Amino acid sequence: MTLLGYERRIIGTALLAVIPLAAAALLLAWTGDFPKVVFWTIVFLVVIALAIVTWAMREVIVYPLRTLVNVVSAMREEDYMTRAREAADGTIFGDVMYEVNELSAAMRRRHLAVLEAAALVRAVIAEVEAAIFAFDAESRLELVNRAGERLVGDARPGRTAAELGLDELLALEEASTVEWRGARWSVRVSTFRREGETHRLLVIADISRALRQEEIRAWQRVVRVLGHELNNSLAPIKSIAGSLEEAVEGAEIAAPLQHNLTRGLGVISRRADALARFLSGYSELARLPAPTLRNVDLGTVVRRAVLLDPRVVLEEGPPVRLEADEDQLEQVIINLLKNAIDAGGTVTVTWRVDGEAVELAVRDEGPGLASTANLFVPFFTTKPGGSGIGLVLSRQIAEAHGGTLVLRNREHVHGCEAVLRLPQT
């Protein structure tokens, strides 16, 4: 029943209660021996009484109910600031309005607590390093955190898992460790209900990076021990070998023996130098400083690195600025270009913007990668005279900037492609 219908019932009930009395008064006045002026005076007073009764019923009953309707309607619209007046006048309506006001205040406090809790959850999810995606029943994206945006690029709500390249991971039914995008990932899929519909939550964590960080810390500890012990031994070995070589050259010894001694001492000296350089390369990995970030124009850094070799073809990308260590970024690009040039063929470097990240690609036309298992193993190299630390150092720099470095064979053509992905300013 609407309030208007209820209002009419209240007024109708009041009139039904008063009309018999008014009719009896009018009947007595009509049948009695009264002057006409008295009769019309009684009629006037009866009409006034009926009007006063109607107004009083509206004021006492209907208006408070309309006030309650407005307060409850505001609560339904999540407006908890509206309050009912005269909420403590000691009447039953005053008590009702007081309780409604208290209910509105309690709901406001609870609403604020829910909003604050939701804001806290969103803030925590945004800072979590694992990528988090929420999909609806039709596998359309509803929520994603920053790590997820960095992982898939264009993560607009409404895109499907297939469009994001996550359909295979979303189909997993239990926690798994998978090889994906050249790395190892921990994948968890769970379900939750929202507005009666089943939704799925996909959590992806890169465990390869954590493992590599542990490896780097282990290398640093080993390097400190080996470097200290071997350097203490190599320096005197080289010095003694040099002194003996000089003594042998000035001594009166048979020519064949002198030649053999000189050659042997020379080998000892050269191997000591080689081992020292080996330790120096290892120390370079262990001593890599944290990047000093400042605003850098990527195009300027790439063009400067390309000038070092005329065989590199530059395909300009869009203007991009990054928060990066310019020296370390240039070193990564130089390392990638050097590897590509050694692989053979035309070398091309370009970059593009992908969501909130930028991807720099260095492509060659060489034989490609026979195996990726040892690409980032320190001191493993297939190139004569190679040190085996360039790619390891490059990936370490990329990850220190919050990015990734991936090497893969090119599709449909010969050659390899190195992709450096960094977050954009």
C-alpha positions as CSV (number, residue, x, y, z in Angstrom):
1,M,0.0,0.0,0.0
2,T,1.4,3.4,-0.9
3,L,1.7,6.3,1.5
4,L,-1.1,8.2,-0.3
5,G,-3.5,5.3,0.1
6,Y,-2.6,4.9,3.7
7,E,-3.1,8.7,4.2
8,R,-6.6,8.4,2.7
9,R,-7.4,5.5,5.0
10,I,-6.3,7.5,8.1
11,I,-8.3,10.6,7.1
12,G,-11.3,8.4,6.1
13,T,-11.2,6.6,9.5
14,A,-11.1,9.9,11.4
15,L,-14.0,11.3,9.4
16,L,-16.0,8.1,10.0
17,A,-15.5,8.5,13.7
18,V,-16.5,12.2,13.7
19,I,-19.3,12.3,11.1
20,P,-21.9,10.5,13.2
21,L,-21.5,13.1,16.0
22,A,-21.6,15.9,13.5
23,A,-24.7,14.4,11.8
24,A,-26.5,14.1,15.2
25,A,-25.6,17.7,16.1
26,L,-27.0,18.9,12.8
27,L,-30.2,16.7,13.2
28,L,-30.9,18.2,16.6
29,A,-30.3,21.7,15.4
30,W,-32.7,21.1,12.4
31,T,-35.5,19.5,14.4
32,G,-35.1,21.7,17.4
33,D,-36.9,25.0,17.8
34,F,-33.8,27.2,17.1
35,P,-33.5,30.3,15.0
36,K,-31.9,29.8,11.6
37,V,-28.8,31.8,12.6
38,V,-28.2,29.3,15.3
39,F,-28.6,26.4,12.9
40,W,-26.1,27.8,10.4
41,T,-23.8,28.6,13.2
42,I,-23.8,25.0,14.2
43,V,-23.3,23.9,10.6
44,F,-20.3,26.2,10.3
45,L,-18.8,24.9,13.6
46,V,-19.2,21.3,12.5
47,V,-17.4,21.9,9.2
48,I,-14.6,23.7,11.0
49,A,-14.3,20.8,13.4
50,L,-14.1,18.3,10.6
51,A,-11.4,20.3,8.9
52,I,-9.4,20.6,12.2
53,V,-9.7,16.8,12.8
54,T,-8.5,16.1,9.2
55,W,-5.5,18.5,9.6
56,A,-4.6,17.1,13.0
57,M,-4.7,13.5,11.8
58,R,-2.4,14.4,8.9
59,E,0.0,16.4,11.2
60,V,0.1,13.7,13.9
61,I,0.2,10.5,11.9
62,V,0.9,11.1,8.2
63,Y,3.7,13.6,8.3
64,P,5.9,11.6,10.7
65,L,5.4,8.6,8.5
66,R,6.4,10.6,5.4
67,T,9.5,11.6,7.3
68,L,10.3,8.0,8.1
69,V,9.8,7.1,4.4
70,N,12.3,9.8,3.4
71,V,14.9,8.6,5.9
72,V,14.6,4.9,4.9
73,S,14.7,5.9,1.2
74,A,17.9,7.8,1.8
75,M,19.4,4.8,3.6
76,R,18.5,2.6,0.7
77,E,20.4,5.0,-1.6
78,E,23.4,4.7,0.9
79,D,22.8,8.3,2.1
80,Y,23.3,7.9,5.9
81,M,23.5,11.6,6.7
82,T,19.7,12.2,6.5
83,R,18.1,12.3,10.0
84,A,14.5,12.5,11.3
85,R,13.6,15.5,13.4
86,E,11.7,15.4,16.8
87,A,13.3,12.1,17.5
88,A,13.2,12.4,21.3
89,D,9.9,14.0,22.2
90,G,8.7,11.0,24.3
91,T,6.0,9.9,21.9
92,I,5.8,6.5,20.2
93,F,6.7,8.3,16.9
94,G,9.6,10.0,18.6
95,D,10.9,6.6,19.8
96,V,10.5,5.1,16.3
97,M,12.4,8.1,14.7
98,Y,15.1,7.8,17.3
99,E,15.6,4.2,16.6
100,V,15.7,4.9,12.8
101,N,18.3,7.6,13.3
102,E,20.4,5.2,15.4
103,L,20.0,2.5,12.7
104,S,21.2,5.0,10.1
105,A,24.2,6.0,12.2
106,A,25.1,2.3,12.7
107,M,24.8,1.6,9.0
108,R,26.9,4.6,8.2
109,R,29.7,3.4,10.5
110,R,29.5,-0.1,9.0
111,H,29.4,1.3,5.5
112,L,32.6,3.4,6.2
113,A,34.3,0.3,7.7
114,V,33.5,-1.7,4.5
115,L,34.8,1.1,2.3
116,E,38.0,1.4,4.4
117,A,38.5,-2.4,4.3
118,A,37.9,-2.5,0.6
119,A,40.4,0.4,0.1
120,L,43.0,-1.5,2.2
121,V,42.5,-4.7,0.2
122,R,42.9,-2.8,-3.1
123,A,46.0,-1.1,-1.8
124,V,47.5,-4.4,-0.6
125,I,46.6,-6.2,-3.9
126,A,48.1,-3.3,-5.9
127,E,51.4,-3.7,-4.1
128,V,51.6,-7.5,-4.2
129,E,54.4,-8.7,-6.5
130,A,52.3,-11.6,-7.8
131,A,50.0,-10.9,-10.7
132,I,46.3,-11.1,-9.6
133,F,43.4,-11.4,-12.1
134,A,39.7,-11.7,-11.4
135,F,37.4,-13.1,-14.1
136,D,33.7,-13.4,-14.3
137,A,31.7,-16.4,-15.4
138,E,32.4,-15.7,-19.0
139,S,36.1,-15.4,-18.5
140,R,36.1,-11.6,-18.9
141,L,38.5,-9.6,-16.8
142,E,37.0,-7.6,-13.9
143,L,40.0,-6.7,-11.7
144,V,43.8,-6.7,-12.1
145,N,46.6,-5.4,-10.0
146,R,49.7,-3.5,-11.1
147,A,51.8,-6.6,-11.4
148,G,49.2,-8.1,-13.7
149,E,49.1,-5.0,-15.9
150,R,52.9,-5.2,-16.2
151,L,52.7,-8.9,-17.1
152,V,50.1,-8.8,-19.9
153,G,50.2,-5.1,-21.0
154,D,46.7,-4.0,-22.1
155,A,44.6,-5.3,-19.2
156,R,41.4,-3.4,-19.7
157,P,38.3,-4.7,-17.9
158,G,36.1,-6.7,-20.2
159,R,38.9,-8.4,-22.1
160,T,38.8,-12.2,-22.2
161,A,41.4,-14.5,-20.8
162,A,42.1,-15.7,-24.3
163,E,42.8,-12.1,-25.5
164,L,45.2,-11.7,-22.6
165,G,46.9,-15.0,-23.3
166,L,45.8,-16.4,-19.9
167,D,43.2,-19.0,-21.0
168,E,45.5,-22.0,-20.5
169,L,46.5,-20.9,-17.0
170,L,42.9,-20.1,-16.1
171,A,41.9,-23.7,-17.1
172,L,44.2,-25.2,-14.5
173,E,42.3,-26.9,-11.7
174,E,44.9,-27.0,-9.0
175,A,48.1,-25.1,-7.9
176,S,50.8,-25.8,-10.4
177,T,54.3,-24.8,-11.4
178,V,54.4,-24.2,-15.1
179,E,56.9,-23.1,-17.8
180,W,55.5,-19.9,-19.4
181,R,57.1,-17.1,-21.3
182,G,60.5,-18.5,-20.8
183,A,60.3,-18.6,-17.0
184,R,58.9,-20.7,-14.2
185,W,55.6,-19.6,-12.6
186,S,53.6,-20.6,-9.7
187,V,49.9,-20.6,-10.7
188,R,46.9,-20.8,-8.4
189,V,43.2,-20.7,-9.5
190,S,40.4,-20.3,-7.0
191,T,36.7,-19.5,-7.3
192,F,34.5,-17.0,-5.4
193,R,30.9,-15.9,-5.8
194,R,29.7,-12.4,-6.5
195,E,26.0,-11.4,-6.9
196,G,25.2,-15.1,-7.1
197,E,27.6,-15.8,-10.0
198,T,30.8,-17.8,-9.9
199,H,34.0,-15.9,-10.5
200,R,37.6,-17.1,-10.8
201,L,40.7,-15.6,-9.2
202,L,44.0,-16.2,-11.0
203,V,47.3,-15.6,-9.1
204,I,50.6,-15.9,-11.0
205,A,54.0,-15.6,-9.3
206,D,57.3,-15.6,-11.1
207,I,59.4,-18.0,-9.0
208,S,62.3,-17.9,-11.5
209,R,63.2,-14.4,-10.4
210,A,63.2,-15.4,-6.8
211,L,65.4,-18.4,-7.6
212,R,67.8,-16.2,-9.6
213,Q,68.0,-13.7,-6.7
214,E,69.0,-16.5,-4.4
215,E,71.6,-17.7,-6.9
216,I,73.0,-14.2,-7.1
217,R,73.3,-14.0,-3.3
218,A,75.0,-17.4,-3.3
219,W,77.4,-16.2,-6.0
220,Q,78.2,-13.1,-4.1
221,R,79.1,-15.1,-1.0
222,V,81.2,-17.6,-3.0
223,V,83.0,-14.8,-4.9
224,R,83.9,-13.0,-1.7
225,V,85.5,-16.2,-0.3
226,L,87.2,-17.3,-3.6
227,G,88.3,-13.9,-4.5
228,H,90.0,-13.4,-1.2
229,E,91.8,-16.7,-1.1
230,L,92.7,-17.0,-4.8
231,N,93.9,-13.4,-5.1
232,N,96.1,-13.9,-2.1
233,S,97.7,-16.9,-3.9
234,L,97.7,-15.6,-7.5
235,A,99.7,-12.5,-6.8
236,P,102.7,-14.2,-5.3
237,I,102.5,-17.0,-7.9
238,K,102.7,-14.5,-10.7
239,S,105.4,-12.5,-9.0
240,I,107.5,-15.6,-8.3
241,A,107.0,-16.9,-11.9
242,G,108.1,-13.6,-13.3
243,S,111.2,-13.5,-11.1
244,L,112.1,-17.1,-12.0
245,E,111.6,-16.4,-15.7
246,E,114.1,-13.4,-15.4
247,A,116.6,-15.6,-13.5
248,V,116.4,-18.4,-16.0
249,E,117.0,-16.0,-18.9
250,G,120.2,-14.7,-17.3
251,A,121.5,-18.1,-16.0
252,E,123.9,-20.3,-17.8
253,I,121.7,-23.3,-18.5
254,A,121.6,-25.6,-21.5
255,A,119.5,-24.0,-24.2
256,P,116.8,-26.8,-24.4
257,L,116.3,-26.7,-20.6
258,Q,116.3,-22.9,-20.5
259,H,113.7,-22.8,-23.3
260,N,111.4,-25.3,-21.5
261,L,111.7,-23.5,-18.2
262,T,111.0,-20.1,-19.8
263,R,108.0,-21.5,-21.6
264,G,106.7,-23.3,-18.5
265,L,107.0,-20.2,-16.3
266,G,105.4,-18.1,-19.0
267,V,102.4,-20.5,-19.0
268,I,102.1,-20.2,-15.2
269,S,102.2,-16.4,-15.5
270,R,99.6,-16.3,-18.2
271,R,97.3,-18.7,-16.5
272,A,97.5,-16.7,-13.3
273,D,96.5,-13.6,-15.3
274,A,93.6,-15.6,-16.9
275,L,92.4,-16.8,-13.5
276,A,92.6,-13.2,-12.2
277,R,90.4,-12.0,-15.1
278,F,88.0,-14.9,-14.4
279,L,87.6,-13.7,-10.8
280,S,87.3,-10.1,-12.0
281,G,84.4,-11.1,-14.2
282,Y,82.7,-12.9,-11.4
283,S,83.3,-9.9,-9.1
284,E,81.5,-7.7,-11.7
285,L,78.4,-9.7,-11.2
286,A,78.7,-9.6,-7.5
287,R,79.4,-5.9,-7.2
288,L,76.6,-4.6,-9.5
289,P,75.3,-1.5,-7.8
290,A,71.6,-0.6,-7.4
291,P,70.4,1.5,-10.3
292,T,70.4,5.3,-9.8
293,L,67.1,6.2,-11.3
294,R,66.4,9.4,-13.2
295,N,64.2,10.4,-16.1
296,V,65.7,9.1,-19.3
297,D,64.7,9.3,-22.9
298,L,65.0,5.8,-24.3
299,G,65.5,7.0,-27.9
300,T,68.5,9.0,-27.0
301,V,70.1,6.0,-25.2
302,V,69.4,3.6,-28.1
303,R,70.7,6.0,-30.8
304,R,73.9,6.5,-28.8
305,A,74.4,2.8,-28.5
306,V,73.7,2.2,-32.2
307,L,76.4,4.6,-33.2
308,L,79.1,2.2,-32.0
309,D,78.5,-0.1,-34.9
310,P,77.3,0.8,-38.5
311,R,75.9,-2.7,-39.1
312,V,73.0,-2.0,-36.8
313,V,69.7,-0.8,-38.4
314,L,67.6,1.4,-36.1
315,E,63.8,1.4,-36.5
316,E,62.6,4.4,-34.5
317,G,59.8,3.8,-32.0
318,P,57.5,6.3,-30.3
319,P,58.9,8.9,-27.8
320,V,59.3,7.1,-24.5
321,R,60.7,8.3,-21.1
322,L,61.8,5.9,-18.4
323,E,62.9,6.1,-14.8
324,A,66.2,4.2,-15.2
325,D,69.9,4.2,-14.7
326,E,71.1,5.6,-18.0
327,D,74.6,4.0,-17.8
328,Q,73.3,0.6,-16.9
329,L,70.5,0.8,-19.5
330,E,73.1,1.7,-22.2
331,Q,75.3,-1.2,-21.1
332,V,72.4,-3.7,-21.5
333,I,71.6,-2.4,-25.0
334,I,75.3,-2.6,-26.0
335,N,75.5,-6.2,-24.7
336,L,72.5,-7.2,-26.7
337,L,73.7,-5.5,-29.9
338,K,77.1,-7.2,-29.5
339,N,75.6,-10.6,-29.2
340,A,73.3,-10.0,-32.2
341,I,76.3,-8.8,-34.3
342,D,78.3,-11.8,-33.4
343,A,75.3,-14.0,-34.4
344,G,75.5,-12.7,-38.0
345,G,73.3,-11.1,-40.6
346,T,71.4,-7.8,-40.4
347,V,70.8,-6.5,-36.8
348,T,67.7,-4.5,-36.2
349,V,66.8,-2.6,-33.0
350,T,63.4,-1.1,-32.3
351,W,61.0,-0.4,-29.4
352,R,57.2,-0.1,-28.8
353,V,54.9,0.8,-26.0
354,D,52.8,-2.0,-24.6
355,G,50.4,-0.7,-21.9
356,E,52.4,0.7,-19.0
357,A,55.6,-0.9,-20.3
358,V,58.0,-0.5,-23.1
359,E,59.5,-3.3,-25.1
360,L,62.9,-3.0,-26.8
361,A,63.7,-5.7,-29.3
362,V,67.1,-6.5,-30.8
363,R,66.8,-9.0,-33.8
364,D,69.5,-10.8,-35.7
365,E,69.6,-13.1,-38.7
366,G,71.9,-15.8,-37.3
367,P,71.3,-19.5,-36.8
368,G,69.1,-18.9,-33.8
369,L,69.1,-20.6,-30.4
370,A,69.7,-24.3,-30.3
371,S,69.0,-24.4,-26.6
372,T,67.9,-21.8,-24.0
373,A,68.9,-23.9,-21.0
374,N,72.3,-22.3,-20.4
375,L,71.6,-18.8,-21.8
376,F,71.8,-17.1,-18.4
377,V,74.3,-19.4,-16.7
378,P,77.4,-17.4,-15.7
379,F,80.5,-18.0,-17.7
380,F,78.8,-20.4,-20.1
381,T,79.5,-19.3,-23.7
382,T,79.7,-20.8,-27.1
383,K,81.7,-17.9,-28.6
384,P,85.5,-18.1,-28.7
385,G,87.0,-15.6,-26.3
386,G,83.5,-14.9,-24.8
387,S,83.3,-14.2,-21.0
388,G,79.8,-15.7,-20.5
389,I,78.7,-12.8,-18.2
390,G,77.1,-10.4,-20.7
391,L,73.6,-11.9,-20.7
392,V,73.6,-12.6,-17.0
393,L,74.6,-9.0,-16.2
394,S,72.0,-7.7,-18.6
395,R,69.2,-9.7,-17.1
396,Q,70.3,-8.7,-13.6
397,I,70.2,-5.0,-14.6
398,A,66.7,-5.5,-16.3
399,E,65.3,-7.1,-13.1
400,A,66.8,-4.4,-10.9
401,H,64.7,-1.9,-12.9
402,G,61.6,-4.0,-12.4
403,G,61.7,-5.4,-16.0
404,T,62.5,-8.6,-17.8
405,L,64.9,-9.9,-20.5
406,V,63.9,-12.7,-22.7
407,L,65.8,-14.4,-25.6
408,R,63.8,-16.4,-28.2
409,N,64.0,-17.6,-31.8
410,R,62.2,-15.5,-34.3
411,E,59.1,-16.8,-35.9
412,H,59.0,-17.7,-39.6
413,V,62.6,-16.4,-40.2
414,H,66.1,-17.3,-39.1
415,G,67.6,-15.5,-36.2
416,C,67.1,-14.7,-32.5
417,E,65.2,-11.9,-30.8
418,A,66.2,-10.3,-27.5
419,V,63.3,-8.5,-25.8
420,L,63.9,-6.1,-23.0
421,R,60.7,-5.1,-21.2
422,L,60.8,-2.1,-18.7
423,P,58.0,-0.3,-16.9
424,Q,57.2,3.1,-18.4
425,T,57.1,6.4,-16.6
